Amino acid sequence: MMDNFSSEEVAETVSLLRNEGVRDNILLEASGGITEKNILEYAATGVDILSIGEITHSVKTLDMSLEIIKARKSKTS
């Protein structure tokens, strides 16, 4: 997990791990500060997972419920 790394720092870390021969054995995730404006920069770094908290930070809530009632049998059935 690379949290709050810049895209440049993520790319450098991926490169270092590749040079050490361990990159393919590690699942890499970047998070923190990733937005819709810079996601392509992070995607180009070679990480496996991008976590974007921005999509949940300003979500408006919606209160919903589901009521299930037993249907009556119709006289034709």
Backbone torsions as a table, in degrees:
resi	resn	phi	psi	omega
1	MET	NA	123.2	175.5
2	MET	-112.2	97.9	-175.3
3	ASP	-99.3	128.9	179.5
4	ASN	62.5	28.8	171.9
5	PHE	-85.1	146.8	170.7
6	SER	-72.2	163.7	179.0
7	SER	-63.0	-32.2	177.7
8	GLU	-66.2	-41.5	178.9
9	GLU	-66.5	-38.1	177.3
10	VAL	-63.5	-47.6	179.4
11	ALA	-59.6	-40.2	179.2
12	GLU	-65.9	-41.1	179.0
13	THR	-64.0	-44.4	178.0
14	VAL	-60.5	-42.8	179.2
15	SER	-63.3	-43.8	178.4
16	LEU	-61.3	-42.9	179.0
17	LEU	-65.5	-37.2	177.9
18	ARG	-65.5	-43.5	179.5
19	ASN	-63.7	-30.4	178.9
20	GLU	-83.2	-6.1	177.6
21	GLY	78.9	17.2	-178.3
22	VAL	-114.0	-2.1	-175.1
23	ARG	-56.0	-43.5	-175.6
24	ASP	-70.6	-10.7	-179.4
25	ASN	-99.0	2.7	-173.4
26	ILE	-127.1	134.8	172.8
27	LEU	-89.5	119.4	-174.5
28	LEU	-107.5	131.2	178.6
29	GLU	-125.1	137.1	174.7
30	ALA	-115.1	139.5	179.0
31	SER	-152.1	168.3	177.3
32	GLY	85.1	111.0	177.6
33	GLY	82.2	4.3	179.2
34	ILE	-87.3	127.2	-177.8
35	THR	-129.3	175.0	177.1
36	GLU	-64.5	-21.7	-179.3
37	LYS	-79.5	-28.1	-176.4
38	ASN	-118.6	7.9	-175.8
39	ILE	-61.6	-35.2	179.6
40	LEU	-66.1	-34.0	175.9
41	GLU	-62.1	-44.3	179.7
42	TYR	-69.4	-38.5	179.4
43	ALA	-62.5	-31.9	-178.9
44	ALA	-75.4	-7.4	-176.4
45	THR	-77.9	-19.8	-179.4
46	GLY	99.6	8.1	176.3
47	VAL	-71.9	162.7	-179.3
48	ASP	-89.7	-34.2	-174.2
49	ILE	-133.1	137.3	172.0
50	LEU	-117.7	126.8	177.4
51	SER	-108.4	129.1	-176.7
52	ILE	-121.5	101.9	179.0
53	GLY	-72.5	-20.3	-177.8
54	GLU	-55.5	-31.5	-177.0
55	ILE	-72.7	-14.4	178.3
56	THR	-112.9	-13.2	-176.3
57	HIS	-67.1	-35.1	-174.9
58	SER	-121.0	28.8	-179.8
59	VAL	-73.1	135.8	174.0
60	LYS	-85.8	137.5	-177.2
61	THR	-81.6	156.0	176.5
62	LEU	-137.4	120.0	-179.3
63	ASP	-92.6	117.3	-178.6
64	MET	-127.5	155.3	173.1
65	SER	-140.8	163.4	178.8
66	LEU	-131.5	121.6	177.2
67	GLU	-110.6	131.1	179.0
68	ILE	-113.7	126.5	178.2
69	ILE	-120.2	149.8	-179.4
70	LYS	-76.2	127.4	179.8
71	ALA	-79.3	143.7	176.2
72	ARG	-79.3	146.4	174.8
73	LYS	-72.5	136.5	177.4
74	SER	-79.1	156.7	-177.5
75	LYS	-69.8	-18.1	-178.5
76	THR	-87.5	-7.4	-178.6
77	SER	-106.8	NA	NA
